[in-house]
């Protein structure tokens, strides 16, 4: 059996040292932490081991969430672990904790970090749609917190999708938000579906890109929202022509969301042989899947709670 040191000693490039020093001075916290861990040469498992030896255990998943910016240490136990972590990483005392700033308000779902993927980046699948989105007012997208969303796809007896109904609850994090931007893409190129919007919202600009099977719609509120106000957006997408047999319902979650519910309702005379949910992020090498069981009405559903940026969906298989 051979052994090897936890981290081989090697000189660091001046540029790397300079970047870490700058992040420790200016932040943000999660980038400074990520750079300090990389500079140390220690794996998260080894860091966890050393913290446990110091009496301040932290799970690798927690360290990962601190590095990503999704969460940050705020509770007394977490701050004690952070102080120990600074020692493990050979940093000056309070080098990281000084970057935290005041505690975040509790009981609220915070807006996404500034480096989250935007609408164009998330939806530019088969082609770049950045220029197309210039015709749509997307400035309020980052200020609307997604509290919940329920998407339901109806599948007809011919195994083809007939309509997608979406209902979501949003909260304004700044004064002035007056619209929601909805995007929907077909599995294959073709005329995008019609948008039916329930009152009190009304349709604004609607952008259709048939070669990409994409529709982008402005859904205007009845009035601009004040900070902290909530609004329900309820709409249905109706297909204009018969679609190919469908085997998937997928959504792109590009900012954090408390609850995202997907439901597929099958015609009782044509039920699938098997169904499963899946979720994948940029860090996953393969989707995480979970089998689903049809209920007595011929429906399946899957829910993603506190989901960050990911692709989330339901797939099914038809009997031959």
N, C-alpha and C positions, 0 to 999 in steps of 0.2 A: 504494500500500500504506500502510495506517495502522498505527500501533502504539499500545499502551496500557500504562500502568504495571502492574506485577505486582499491586499492591494500592493502591487509592485511600485516601488519608489521610482519616480521618473520626473525629470524637470518639466514644468508646465510652460507652455508658450506665453510670452508676455501678453499677447492679445487676449488669451483666455483669462489670465489673472486680472487684466484690466477690466474685462466684462464683469467678472464676479465682484470686483471692488465697486464698480459703478452701480450694479444692482443692489449691493448692500447699502449703498448711500441713498439711492433713489427709488428702489423698488421696481415693480410691485413685489409683494411678499412671495407669491407662488413662483415667480421666475427666479428670484434670489435663492429660494430654497432649492429649486431644481438645479440651478447652477452650482450651489454649494455641495449638493449630493454628488453631482457628476464630478466635481473637483476632488472630492474625497476618495473616489474610486471604490466606495463600499456599495454593496448591493442592499436593497431594502431589507432582505432577510437578515443580513449582518447588522444593519442599523437597528432593526427590531431586537435582535439578540442583546446588543449592548445596552439599549434602553431598558430592557427587562432586567439586566444585571444591575442597573442603577435604580431599580424600583419604580420606573416610570414607563410601563409597557405601552406601546402603540402598535396597532395592527398595520401590516403593509398596505392594506386597502385604504386606511386612513392617511398614511403618508402619501399614497398616490393621489388621493383627493385633495390634499393640501398642495401638492405640486401642480395639479391641474387648475387650481383656482376655484374648483367647485365648492369646496368648504375651506374653512380656516380655523385654527385653534382659537377658541374663545372661552371655554369653561375653565375653571380653576385647575382641574386635572390635566387638561390639554396644554395649558400654559406652562405647567410644571414640566411636562414632557418636552415642550419646546425648549425650555431652558437647558434640560439635559441633552437635547439634540444638538444645541449649539456647541456644547462641550464635546460631544461625539464627533462632530464635524470640524473640530478645532477652530471654531469661530470665537470672536470676542463676545463677552456676555452681552445679551440684549441685541446682538447684531441682527437677528431675524425678528424678534418680538417688537422692536422699535418700528418695523415696517407695517405692523398690523393696523395702527390707527385706532379710532374709537370702536367699541363693539357695534356690530350690526344690530338693527332692530329685530326683535324676535317676533314670531308669529306671522311673518310676511314672507312671500316668495319674491326674491330679489330679481331685478332685471339681469339679463345675461352679461357676462364680462365683455369688454370691448373687442376682444379678439375672436368672438364666436363667428361661425360661418354666416354670411349674409344670404339673402334670398337668391341672388344670382348664382353664388357659389354652390348652394345646396341643390338648386334645380337645373343647373347647366349640365345635364346628363349627356344627351346625344349631341347637343350643340350649345355654344355659349349664348345665353339669353340676356346678357348684361345690357346690350344696346336696346333690346326690346323693352326691358323694364324701365328705360329712361322715359317712356311715354306714360308711366304709371307713377303716382305719388306714393312712394314707399317710405317717406321720412318718419312716419309714426310707428313703423314696425317694431323698433327696438324699445319703444315706450309702453307697449301693451304686454302685460304679463299674462301668459297662458295658464289659467287656473285649471280648466278642464276642457276636454274635447271628446265627443262621441261621434264616430263615423260609422255608418251602417250601409253596407252594400247588399242590394237585393239581387239575387240570381234567379232567373226565370226557368221554366221547365225545359227550355232548349239549351240550358247550361250557359246562357249568355247573361251578362250583367244588364240590368234594366235601369237602375238609378242608384246614386250614392247620396245619402242624406247626412249632413254634418251639422252638429249643434255644439257651440263652444261658448265658454264663459271667459271673458277677458276683463282685466283691471288696468286702468290708466295709471301710469307712474309719473305722469307729467300733465300739466294743463294743456288742452288743445287737441288731443287726439280725436279725429273725426271720421276715421275709416279703418277698415280691416282689409288686408290684401289676401285673397284666396288664390291658390294655384292648384291645378289638377292636370295630370298627364296620363294619357292613355297608354296601354301596354305597347301599342304599335301606332304608326302615323295614321291620321284620319281626322275627319271633322270633329273638333272638340264638342263636348256636351253643352246643352243649354243650361244657363244658370237661373234657377227659380229662388228668389230671395224672399223670406218671410218678413212682414212688417214688424217693427217700425223701420228697419233698415231698408235702403233702396240701392239699386245698382248705379254705379258711376261708370267709369271707363271700363270696357271689356276688351282685352287683347287676345286674339286667337292666332295660334301658330300651327296650322294643320300639318305641315311637314314634320312637326315634332309631337303632334297630338296634344298640344298644351293650350290651356286657357288660363288667363290671369284676369281676375275681376276685382274692381274696387267695390267694397261694400260699405256704403256711407251710413253713418249713424244719424239719428234724427236731430242730434245737436252735438257740438264738441263736448268732450268729457272733461270734468275737473279731476285733478289728481285724487286717486283713491276710489273713484267711481267705477262701477262694473257695468258691463253690457253683454247681452246675449245675442249672438249672431247665429241665425238658423237658415240654412239654405239646402237646396237639392240640385244635383247635377243629373240631367236627363239626357240619355244618349239619343242622337238624331237618327242613327241607323243601327242595324244589328251589328253587335260587336263579335269578334271571334270568341270561341269558348274561353272562359276565364278560369284561371287557377291560382290567382293571387290578389290580395288587397294589401297594399303597402303604403306607408306614409313616411315622410322625411321630417324628423323632429330636429330643428336646427337651433332651438334655444330651450332652456330648461322648462319643464312642464310638470305640474303636480300630478295630473291624472290624464292619461290618454287611453280611451276605450275604443277598441275596434270590434265590430260585429258583422257577421255575414249570415244572411238569411237565405236559405235555399228553398226552392219550390218543393213541396212535399213529395211530388211524384218523381223528382230527380235529386237524390241525395248523393254526396260524395262518399268515396270509400274510406278516406282518411283525411284528417286535418291536423295541422300543427301551427303554432305561432313561432315567430323568429324575431330576433333582434341582433343588430350588428353595429359596431362603432368603428371608428378609424383604427382602434388598437386591436380589434379582433381579427384573427386569421381566418375564422369561419363563423357563420352565424350561430348564435345560441338558440336552440329550438326546444319546444315543449309540445307534447301531444295534446290535442283538444278533442273533447267528446261532444257530439251533437246532442242537444236537448230534445225534448218531445215535440217542439215546434219546428225542428229542422234548422236550428241556429247554433252557431258557435261564437264565442267572444274571447278576447284577450285584452289584458289591461297592463299598461306600463305606468308605474308609480314613480314620481320624482325622477323622470327620465331626462338625461342630458342629451346632447346631440347624438342622434343615431338614426338608423332605419329600422322601422318596426312594422311587422305585418303578420298576415295569416296566409298560409298556402293550403291547398287541398288537392286531392287526387281523385279523378273520376274513375269509376269502374269501367273496364273495357266493354 
